[in-house]
Amino acid sequence: MIITVTLNTSIDRTLFIKDFAWNKTIRTSQNVLGMGGKAADASWVLGELGVNNLATGFAAGDTGKLMEKMLLQRGCKTDFVWVNGETRTNIVVIGENGQGQSTLVSNGLEIGNRNVDEFKTKFTTLLQKASCVLIGGSIPKGVDISFYTYLVRQAGSAGLPVVFDASGPGLKAGIEGKPTIAKPNVDEISELSGENVTTIESAYRVGTELHKKYGTMFVITLGPEGALAVLSERSYRIPVLKVPV
Amino acid sequence: MIITVTLNTSIDRTLFIKDFAWNKTIRTSQNVLGMGGKAADASWVLGELGVNNLATGFAAGDTGKLMEKMLLQRGCKTDFVWVNGETRTNIVVIGENGQGQSTLVSNGLEIGNRNVDEFKTKFTTLLQKASCVLIGGSIPKGVDISFYTYLVRQAGSAGLPVVFDASGPGLKAGIEGKPTIAKPNVDEISELSGENVTTIESAYRVGTELHKKYGTMFVITLGPEGALAVLSERSYRIPVLKVPV
């Protein structure tokens, strides 16, 4: 069974609008609720695909309950540590006239040391039934960044493949734990390596260096350029699929 | 018992941000859930004040359940007609640097004729325990605007005082039913009367005319100028209260 770990659970509410201006009532043409949090989102997709998986992490409040219900409705299993506060609702605003999109993000979970300890125990138990561990997303207030190092290491020590996807300081901490696979985008790998990765060539060079250092396979997403998978023996360029919208 | 009628129930999620720009991750400094829908919001406040009240109208989905829970937690009674779709979540974005605010509004409820009939029956029953009826907010898709005329008349025929607060075409329809009190703002009374009400003097003149026509007492809110209550015998100017924030 695949275990996904989302420390900072959230629901994404995506709104489509013509444009944003102050002091207006702005009518949304679509208002869609989706799973937030990289790892829980993976569970949601795995559930849809009928792949046996369990989502864990921290959750809170009515939004947490709704998030759990959304996962259960797709056939995922869940086992969260329930904390104070509220699972976040992030608001994704998409401009219909090609403006792009922006995300309004909030803090929500209130996590104490006791909760972290409870999660450690739960995680150890869950690893016994895991075939693969997927860890991702941001780290909530109250949890030290080094917790990602700990989690990746624990799963690795249990002999399990670990897939890791996060940004910022959390990315660095997780990579220190030597995951099997990491999926940074160009911004994230630039931050991780201290080099400005913009081309597929620089991604290959930096990815290879990082692979040597950590043993991690890096799948680097390059936006419209697709992705580059830097593995031990060889690397693969993954072109962008054309998806009818 | 005060009965409040909210046809288009909603929850308001209010986000405080420094500014809005496209293609950014924008951190919110506050993210507050409140009651939306003018009449349900009145219930929420009445509940907080310990005044016996019941909220009715149309509700749907998990957001409807959450809305109902929020009312129950404040000691309100509830008796909604449950329909398809989802009670709306309106997103109120407030600029912290004095930009003002904007509201992103959505459709959500899916109401059929059967639901409207069910509500009529419920409303007739509820009127028997009512001491006052408060009707307000927008009219959802699937409900004819004339429904406001019907509701206000039904409550008035039952000998109950009716307080009414709505915008746009719904306002006109509700006023046709001759409510006891209506609370338009200057924009709304301008639309209702076809005259451009901007000053307290013009509000008095137009309010008096409308009062003669409908018998309704108009409490016209004038923004920073406070409000003007146009009653049968006399009118009152209500200055703005200074509230420490």
Contacts between the chains, C-beta under 8 A, distances in Angstrom:
chain1	res1	chain2	res2	distance
A	13	B	89	6.7
A	13	B	91	7.6
A	15	B	91	6.7
A	15	B	104	5.4
A	15	B	106	7.2
A	17	B	104	6.4
A	20	B	20	5.3
A	20	B	22	7.7
A	20	B	102	7.0
A	21	B	102	6.7
A	22	B	20	7.7
A	22	B	95	6.1
A	22	B	99	4.5
A	22	B	100	4.7
A	22	B	101	7.2
A	22	B	102	5.6
A	23	B	99	7.8
A	23	B	100	4.2
A	23	B	101	6.8
A	23	B	102	6.3
A	24	B	102	4.9
A	24	B	103	7.8
A	25	B	102	7.3
A	25	B	103	5.2
A	25	B	105	5.9
A	26	B	102	5.7
A	26	B	103	6.9
A	26	B	104	5.0
A	26	B	105	7.1
A	27	B	105	5.8
A	27	B	106	7.7
A	28	B	104	5.4
A	28	B	105	6.7
A	28	B	106	4.7
A	31	B	88	7.8
A	31	B	89	7.3
A	31	B	106	3.9
A	31	B	107	7.9
A	31	B	108	7.3
A	62	B	66	5.4
A	62	B	69	7.3
A	66	B	62	5.4
A	66	B	66	7.9
A	69	B	62	7.3
A	88	B	31	7.8
A	89	B	13	6.7
A	89	B	31	7.4
A	91	B	13	7.6
A	91	B	15	6.6
A	91	B	91	5.7
A	93	B	104	7.4
A	95	B	22	6.1
A	99	B	22	4.5
A	99	B	23	7.9
A	100	B	22	4.7
A	100	B	23	4.2
A	101	B	22	7.2
A	101	B	23	6.8
A	102	B	20	7.1
A	102	B	21	6.7
A	102	B	22	5.6
A	102	B	23	6.3
A	102	B	24	5.0
A	102	B	25	7.3
A	102	B	26	5.7
A	103	B	24	7.8
A	103	B	25	5.2
A	103	B	26	6.9
A	104	B	15	5.4
A	104	B	17	6.4
A	104	B	26	5.0
A	104	B	28	5.4
A	104	B	93	7.4
A	105	B	25	5.9
A	105	B	26	7.1
A	105	B	27	5.8
A	105	B	28	6.7
A	106	B	15	7.3
A	106	B	27	7.7
A	106	B	28	4.7
A	106	B	31	3.9
A	107	B	31	8.0
A	108	B	31	7.3
